[in-house]
Amino acid sequence: MTSIDAVVAGAGLWGCTVARRLAESGRNVLVLEKRPVVGGNVRCETDPATGIEIHTYGSHIFHTHLDDVWDFVNRFISFNGYQHKVLARYKGKTYFLPLGLTLVNQFYGINLTPSELPAFIANEASRDVPQGVTPSNFEEQAISFVGRPLYEAFIRDYTRKQWGRDPKELDASIIRRLPVRTSYDVNYFSDYRQGIPLTGYNSLFDRLLNHPNITVQCDTDWLTWKEGEGKALSHLPVFYSGPIDALFGYKFGALEWRSLNFEVERVNCADYQGTSVVNYTLADVPWTRIHEYKHYHPEQKDVMAHPETIICKEFPKKWELGDEPYYSVNNRETDELLAKYKQEAAKMSNITIGGRLGEYKYYDMDQSIARALAVDLT
Ligand SMILES: Cc1cc2nc3c(=O)[nH]c(=O)nc-3n(C[C@H](O)[C@H](O)[C@H](O)COP(=O)(O)OP(=O)(O)OC[C@H]3O[C@@H](n4cnc5c(N)ncnc54)[C@H](O)[C@@H]3O)c2cc1C
């Protein structure tokens, strides 16, 4: 590459999509990535012994209803048609999520029809939170949607583990809706376009970045690079998807995140749990879910039949500066802090800030791509 026209800082889905668009519009792009490899939190590694694709930063299932996003990713990869189902372990029994006819009928040992379900749930809900009373916290809000028995079985302890706070201390506005499906559909996502890349997630990034106008440099933190090696290029437009508070040296304080620990285990059996994800809804175990990665590729017959499998227990934890940030903790305090950083960002002329870290917002993969497709490149 002779000259550089733009710098992309961060090679996750957002950064790689922006880089590809810049390259296709004829501009020479330098992509800088802090980690040793590209892919951000969608990065995977393949276990050499079994061929299992391990999702390094937690299970990732691609799903979308956005035509432009689907068309865009399908230029680079094909999907295997995997449809995501999540099971929940509660008091020694296993239930299909999400909340719907399957779960409710099994949980209560009844046989409601689709038309009977809404009235049944409304009746359960009205027992503890009478109509007309405004719920004052997450717990009351959830009970007002589904009733206490379902709340206590599937939501209370899981929420406590996930967010590290009692649901009574969480804001009611966190759950605006808790839809209960009136069908036996146990597909976890309602998007019919779903799947896992046949050639693995890493191939998506390799192909996005495989363009003569793109140069990739890993192990490079743009925040340090711009003060040294990159100083001469400070006039170039930058597309940054690192944390917004890090961009300003955390001068107003650090935005709060939830972090995760993943404990990966090799297990000496072909199939440990019969599905890719099982949630553990109660506080009697410290993990929230167990992932079994081989189930994401049912088309890989040899991998499926391998006498070993790999599982991963997921443990939410408090985030400290330096930990991997996973879920933004959006509340009044962090909203105020974010607004301050956004005000600072608005004063900068040649930087576009995006991605989940830059916007401090949870985005599914399709939303991350959609946001990147909408970025103004001029
Ligand atoms: C546990 C978990 C599970 C998820 N599961 C799903 C799922 O099943 N389906 C789904 O659709 N979505 C899922 N997501 C969401 C998905 O991970 C995100 O949509 C996606 O990773 C966002 O991409 P991004 O580019 O914004 O951020 P990231 O993937 O975080 O990429 C940002 C990149 O920028 C780099 N970077 C940061 N600072 C700098 C710097 N100063 N210089 C250079 N590089 C820098 C980082 O190292 C990183 O590589 C999940 C998210 C989590 C947390």
The ligand as a MOL file (V3000), in Angstrom:
LIG
                    3D

  0  0  0     0  0            999 V3000
M  V30 BEGIN CTAB
M  V30 COUNTS 53 58 0 0 0
M  V30 BEGIN ATOM
M  V30 1 C -20.9820 -12.9770 25.8610 0
M  V30 2 C -21.4990 -12.4290 24.5660 0
M  V30 3 C -22.1980 -13.2500 23.7050 0
M  V30 4 C -22.6900 -12.7480 22.5030 0
M  V30 5 N -23.4060 -13.5750 21.6900 0
M  V30 6 C -23.9330 -13.0930 20.5430 0
M  V30 7 C -24.7450 -13.9320 19.7140 0
M  V30 8 O -24.9960 -15.0950 20.0130 0
M  V30 9 N -25.2390 -13.3950 18.5740 0
M  V30 10 C -24.9970 -12.0930 18.1970 0
M  V30 11 O -25.4790 -11.6620 17.1430 0
M  V30 12 N -24.2140 -11.2900 18.9650 0
M  V30 13 C -23.6800 -11.7530 20.1150 0
M  V30 14 N -22.8860 -10.9340 20.9000 0
M  V30 15 C -22.5680 -9.5690 20.4280 0
M  V30 16 C -21.2600 -9.5090 19.5700 0
M  V30 17 O -20.1770 -9.9770 20.3280 0
M  V30 18 C -21.0480 -8.0570 19.1270 0
M  V30 19 O -22.1040 -7.6480 18.2910 0
M  V30 20 C -19.7500 -7.8060 18.3570 0
M  V30 21 O -18.6490 -8.4250 18.9260 0
M  V30 22 C -19.4980 -6.3040 18.3100 0
M  V30 23 O -18.4140 -6.0300 17.4580 0
M  V30 24 P -17.5700 -4.7090 17.6900 0
M  V30 25 O -16.6600 -4.5730 16.5150 0
M  V30 26 O -18.4590 -3.5770 18.0120 0
M  V30 27 O -16.7540 -4.9500 19.0470 0
M  V30 28 P -15.6040 -5.9580 19.4200 0
M  V30 29 O -15.8930 -7.3110 18.9030 0
M  V30 30 O -15.3810 -5.7980 20.8740 0
M  V30 31 O -14.3420 -5.3890 18.6220 0
M  V30 32 C -13.6350 -4.2470 19.0230 0
M  V30 33 C -12.1620 -4.4810 18.6950 0
M  V30 34 O -11.4410 -3.2820 18.9240 0
M  V30 35 C -10.1850 -3.6090 19.5130 0
M  V30 36 N -9.6940 -2.4180 20.1900 0
M  V30 37 C -10.1820 -1.8160 21.2950 0
M  V30 38 N -9.4510 -0.7200 21.5990 0
M  V30 39 C -8.4840 -0.6260 20.6530 0
M  V30 40 C -7.4220 0.3010 20.4090 0
M  V30 41 N -7.2010 1.3280 21.2350 0
M  V30 42 N -6.6060 0.0890 19.3520 0
M  V30 43 C -6.8000 -0.9680 18.5270 0
M  V30 44 N -7.7950 -1.8730 18.7040 0
M  V30 45 C -8.6300 -1.6910 19.7420 0
M  V30 46 C -10.5430 -4.7540 20.4380 0
M  V30 47 O -9.3900 -5.4970 20.7790 0
M  V30 48 C -11.5170 -5.5380 19.5650 0
M  V30 49 O -10.8560 -6.4810 18.7570 0
M  V30 50 C -22.4350 -11.3920 22.1350 0
M  V30 51 C -21.7350 -10.5700 23.0130 0
M  V30 52 C -21.3070 -11.0590 24.2360 0
M  V30 53 C -20.6260 -10.1330 25.1930 0
M  V30 END ATOM
M  V30 BEGIN BOND
M  V30 1 1 1 2
M  V30 2 1 2 3
M  V30 3 2 2 52
M  V30 4 2 3 4
M  V30 5 1 4 5
M  V30 6 1 4 50
M  V30 7 2 5 6
M  V30 8 1 6 7
M  V30 9 1 6 13
M  V30 10 2 7 8
M  V30 11 1 7 9
M  V30 12 1 9 10
M  V30 13 2 10 11
M  V30 14 1 10 12
M  V30 15 2 12 13
M  V30 16 1 13 14
M  V30 17 1 14 15
M  V30 18 1 14 50
M  V30 19 1 15 16
M  V30 20 1 16 17
M  V30 21 1 16 18
M  V30 22 1 18 19
M  V30 23 1 18 20
M  V30 24 1 20 21
M  V30 25 1 20 22
M  V30 26 1 22 23
M  V30 27 1 23 24
M  V30 28 2 24 25
M  V30 29 1 24 26
M  V30 30 1 24 27
M  V30 31 1 27 28
M  V30 32 2 28 29
M  V30 33 1 28 30
M  V30 34 1 28 31
M  V30 35 1 31 32
M  V30 36 1 32 33
M  V30 37 1 33 34
M  V30 38 1 33 48
M  V30 39 1 34 35
M  V30 40 1 35 36
M  V30 41 1 35 46
M  V30 42 1 36 37
M  V30 43 1 36 45
M  V30 44 2 37 38
M  V30 45 1 38 39
M  V30 46 1 39 40
M  V30 47 2 39 45
M  V30 48 1 40 41
M  V30 49 2 40 42
M  V30 50 1 42 43
M  V30 51 2 43 44
M  V30 52 1 44 45
M  V30 53 1 46 47
M  V30 54 1 46 48
M  V30 55 1 48 49
M  V30 56 2 50 51
M  V30 57 1 51 52
M  V30 58 1 52 53
M  V30 END BOND
M  V30 END CTAB
M  END
